[in-house]
Amino acid sequence: MIRYTRGTDGAEIMKEVCVICGEDANTLHIAEVAVKPDLDNRVLLIKDRNDSDQTMKKKRERLDEQTASFIAQGRMDSTDASEFRTKGELKFGMKPEALCSMSIDIITGVTRSFCYRTDNAKFLAKTFSGTTLSASFHASSEEIHTSVGKKVGIDRKGNIIRMKAEKKVDMIDKIAKEDAGDLEYKGPLATTWFRALRTAQQTYLIEGAQSIRAYVERYGILVKDMSVVARYRNRAEFVDAVNNDVARGETSLR
Ligand SMILES: [Zn+2]
């Protein structure tokens, strides 16, 4: 959705709003949404946000050009793309639904758009398949950190997004710039010795530790988000500590 407001100088400001939490997602520049009429064959120029001249496009050309990038950002899928090819129209005119955050997981190399305001009232009340996000996203069965990464938000279809190492993407340039944001390693990946392990080993240790009931009870949230590994100097110390809590019927870590 696009929301129009006025800045302190009276200038009109266009903002895209997150479809899940309703908060600002990013500010749009007129050049990003302006199109010329289908019958207009003149060459029209418009200034973009960097004050450079851009040739105005017709609506369909413009959407065709942007589809691939919207798909890469997770704001459209192939179903939306074919629907839009048929109708020549996106849900919000020139833009697909917006979400308030976009990040690259630099370990998996995947870029995702998602709502990160997971405690916001609208987020909690939003329902997918008849269940509120308050119940589904915050369910105790959804560990904070699993082998797939830390639970960081919800995509536009209600799927939980997890990341291992998050680098925020500049929402204005929408470019995965190296300096776009600080790199943040999630949960156990913030600890150097853990990050150096192979993925299969990381998965083994996360799932193993989270299955030992007494260990989970001892450290609570630290085991749920797996930041507990920061308490140990290396893998061997961690494994010893977990194994001290293994009860009958549970499997020790090796
Ligand atoms: Zn949001």
Residues whose N, C-alpha, C, O or C-beta is under 5 A from the ligand:
A	BS01	ZN	C18 I20 C21 G22 C100 C115 Y116 R117
